[in-house]
Amino acid sequence: MDRIVGFLGRRNLIKSMGIAGVSYAASVACTPSTTTKAAVPAAATNCPSTEIPAGIAKRPAAKDLTPDDALKLVMDGNQRFVDGKTFHPRSGRETVIQTGADQFPFAAFLGCADSRVPIETVFDQGIGDCFVCRVAGNIASPETVGSLEFGTLVLGSKLILVMGHRSCGAVVAAMGRLDEPSVDLKDLGMIPSLVPYLTPAVKEIEEKVKREGIAKVPNDLEATIKANAKIQAAALAKSSILSKLVATGKLKILPAYYDITSGKVTLLT
């Protein structure tokens, strides 16, 4: 396809960027270095002392993966993160050169802007692997929906994870529990624009607490965070582009929850 949903065809774009310059840089930067570094204990760097396994060092091309393949790659990476056995694959200068001309991310994410939720780190992935949209409350605003449509339809990502996380401040604020007495409500700028996207989850859990009692919903904040991830995933699934990709088996959209105290990502059902 030379043009897709109004975007300049990828091959034409690459040509316009000047591949000759990139190729020259690659020939220089990919020359093996003879510089050695002092050994650092693996525990201090969160890096293993062994060589990166071939299956992790070089992932399959995105076009050759199914949505289930993509899901396994990211969840396996998260398990390595939890276990303290991360490899930080495809993070060197060579990868910068290789991805300088084009990108083929195999997975896309709608995550929160919270500084404690770095997607590539949490899933032990490298440069060019993940197409990431991060916004407070991981909300499916028109801008994030459009971005993820581009990441899947044009760039080829096979999976979208919508990831809420423990103690999400945006959800806390939407629930009216942000303890900031010094903040003047007139000086909140655009912050209130997030609230309408989060309100459905807040109302859903409030109604559940009224219906079932706090005993059955002991932590309504975390319940709201998880409900929000599901609601935002459902909102993405209403996109005409994303829904078609899902219907044809080219994409999966799943809600997930990240525990910032353990590093564990859990898929939500």
C-alpha positions in Angstrom: 0.0 0.0 0.0 1.5 3.3 -1.0 -0.8 5.4 1.1 -2.7 4.3 4.2 -5.3 6.4 5.9 -3.7 9.6 4.7 -0.2 8.8 5.7 2.7 8.9 3.3 3.7 5.4 2.1 6.3 4.0 4.4 8.8 3.1 1.6 8.5 6.6 0.2 9.0 8.1 3.6 12.1 6.0 4.1 13.5 7.1 0.8 12.9 10.8 1.7 14.9 10.3 4.9 18.0 9.5 3.0 18.9 5.8 3.4 22.4 6.3 2.0 23.4 8.3 5.1 21.9 5.6 7.4 23.7 2.9 5.6 27.0 4.7 5.9 26.5 5.2 9.6 25.6 1.5 10.0 28.9 0.4 8.3 30.8 2.5 10.8 28.8 1.9 14.0 28.5 -1.8 13.5 32.3 -2.3 13.5 33.0 -4.5 16.6 34.5 -2.6 19.4 37.6 -3.7 21.2 36.9 -1.6 24.3 36.5 -3.6 27.5 34.7 -2.6 30.6 35.3 -3.6 34.2 33.1 -6.4 35.4 30.0 -5.3 37.4 28.1 -7.8 39.6 24.9 -8.9 37.9 22.8 -7.9 40.9 24.0 -4.3 40.7 22.9 -4.0 37.1 19.9 -6.3 37.0 21.7 -8.0 34.0 22.5 -11.7 33.9 26.1 -12.7 33.7 25.4 -15.2 30.9 25.0 -14.5 27.2 21.5 -13.5 25.9 19.8 -16.6 24.5 19.4 -16.5 20.7 15.5 -16.6 20.9 15.6 -13.4 23.0 18.5 -11.6 21.3 16.7 -11.7 18.0 13.0 -11.8 18.0 10.9 -13.0 15.0 9.8 -10.3 12.5 6.5 -8.7 13.6 4.8 -9.9 10.3 5.6 -13.5 11.2 4.0 -13.3 14.6 0.4 -14.1 15.6 -1.3 -12.1 18.4 -0.7 -15.0 20.7 2.9 -15.1 19.8 3.2 -11.4 20.7 1.5 -11.9 24.0 3.8 -14.8 24.9 6.9 -12.6 24.1 5.8 -9.8 26.4 4.6 -12.0 29.2 7.8 -14.0 29.2 9.7 -10.8 29.3 7.7 -9.6 32.3 8.4 -12.9 34.1 12.1 -12.3 33.5 11.7 -8.8 35.0 9.9 -10.2 38.1 12.6 -12.9 38.5 15.4 -10.4 38.2 16.7 -12.1 35.1 16.3 -9.4 32.5 18.5 -9.4 29.4 17.7 -5.9 28.1 17.8 -7.2 24.5 18.2 -5.0 21.4 19.3 -2.0 23.5 22.7 -1.2 22.0 24.0 1.1 19.3 23.7 -1.6 16.7 19.9 -1.6 17.2 19.7 2.1 17.0 21.3 1.9 13.5 19.1 -1.0 12.4 15.9 0.8 13.4 17.0 4.2 12.1 15.4 3.6 8.7 12.1 2.0 9.8 10.3 0.3 12.7 8.3 -2.9 13.0 7.1 -3.0 16.7 5.4 -6.3 17.4 3.3 -5.1 20.4 1.6 -1.9 21.3 0.6 -0.5 24.7 -1.7 2.0 26.2 -0.1 2.7 29.6 -0.1 5.3 32.3 2.3 8.2 32.3 3.3 7.2 35.8 7.1 7.3 36.1 7.1 3.9 37.8 5.7 2.1 34.8 8.4 2.0 32.0 6.9 -0.3 29.5 10.1 -1.6 27.7 11.7 -2.2 31.1 8.7 -4.0 32.6 8.5 -6.4 29.7 12.3 -6.7 29.0 12.0 -5.6 25.4 14.3 -3.4 23.3 14.4 -0.6 20.8 11.9 -1.0 18.1 9.9 -3.7 19.9 7.1 -1.7 21.5 4.8 1.0 20.2 3.9 2.8 23.4 1.2 5.4 24.2 1.5 6.7 27.8 -1.0 9.1 29.3 -2.3 9.6 32.8 -4.9 7.0 33.6 -4.2 5.1 30.4 -7.2 6.6 28.8 -8.5 5.9 25.2 -8.6 9.5 24.1 -9.0 10.3 20.4 -5.3 10.9 20.2 -4.3 7.6 21.8 -6.9 5.7 19.7 -5.5 7.3 16.5 -1.9 6.5 17.6 -2.7 2.9 18.2 -4.5 2.6 14.9 -1.3 3.8 13.3 0.8 1.4 15.4 -1.3 -1.6 14.3 -2.6 -0.9 10.9 0.5 0.8 9.5 3.4 -0.5 11.7 2.0 -4.0 12.2 1.8 -4.5 15.9 -0.2 -7.7 16.7 -1.2 -6.9 20.3 -2.4 -4.0 22.3 -2.2 -4.2 26.1 -4.1 -1.6 28.0 -2.3 -1.5 31.3 -3.5 0.1 34.5 -1.4 0.0 37.6 -1.5 -0.1 41.4 -2.0 3.2 43.2 -2.8 5.1 40.0 -2.9 8.8 40.9 -5.2 9.7 38.0 -7.8 7.3 39.3 -7.3 8.5 42.8 -8.0 12.1 41.6 -11.1 11.0 39.6 -12.4 9.3 42.8 -12.1 12.6 44.6 -9.4 11.4 47.0 -6.4 13.4 45.9 -5.2 14.9 49.1 -3.8 18.2 47.9 -5.5 21.0 50.0 -3.0 23.6 48.7 -4.1 23.2 45.1 -6.5 25.9 43.9 -9.2 24.3 41.8 -9.0 27.3 39.5 -5.3 26.5 38.7 -5.7 22.9 37.5 -5.2 23.7 33.9 -6.1 20.8 31.6 -6.0 18.2 34.4 -9.8 18.0 34.6 -9.9 16.9 31.0 -8.9 13.4 32.1 -11.8 12.9 34.5 -14.6 12.2 31.9 -12.6 9.2 30.6 -12.1 7.8 34.2 -15.6 8.5 35.4 -17.3 5.3 34.0 -14.9 3.1 36.1 -15.5 5.2 39.2 -19.2 5.0 38.9 -19.1 1.2 38.1 -17.3 0.4 41.3 -19.3 2.9 43.4 -22.4 1.1 42.3 -20.9 -2.3 43.0 -20.0 -1.2 46.5 -23.5 0.0 47.1 -24.9 -3.2 45.7 -22.6 -5.8 47.3 -21.1 -3.9 50.3 -17.6 -2.9 51.0 -16.9 -6.4 52.4 -17.0 -7.8 48.8 -15.1 -4.8 47.4 -12.5 -4.3 50.1 -10.2 -2.2 47.9 -12.3 0.0 45.8 -9.4 2.0 44.4 -7.7 -1.1 42.9 -11.0 -2.4 41.7 -11.6 1.0 40.0 -8.1 0.9 38.4 -8.8 -2.6 37.0 -12.3 -1.6 35.8 -10.8 1.4 34.0 -8.3 -0.8 32.1 -11.2 -3.0 30.9 -13.3 0.0 29.9 -10.4 1.6 28.0 -9.7 -1.7 26.2 -13.4 -1.9 25.3 -13.3 1.7 24.0 -10.3 0.8 21.7 -12.2 -2.2 20.4 -14.9 0.1 19.1 -12.5 1.7 16.7 -13.4 0.8 13.1 -9.8 0.1 12.3 -8.9 -1.9 15.4 -12.2 -3.9 15.4 -11.5 -5.0 11.8 -8.0 -6.2 12.7 -9.4 -8.1 15.7 -12.2 -9.7 13.6 -9.6 -10.9 11.0 -7.4 -12.4 13.7 -4.6 -9.9 13.1 -4.8 -8.2 16.5 -5.7 -8.8 20.2 -6.7 -6.1 22.6 -6.3 -7.0 26.3 -6.6 -5.2 29.6 -3.9 -5.7 32.1 -2.8 -4.6 35.6 0.7 -3.8 36.8 1.7 -4.1 40.5 4.3 -1.4 41.1 5.5 -3.2 44.3 6.2 -6.6 42.7 6.7 -5.8 39.0 4.1 -8.4 38.0 1.7 -7.8 35.1 -1.6 -9.7 35.3 -4.0 -10.0 32.4 -7.5 -9.0 33.3 -10.6 -11.0 32.3 
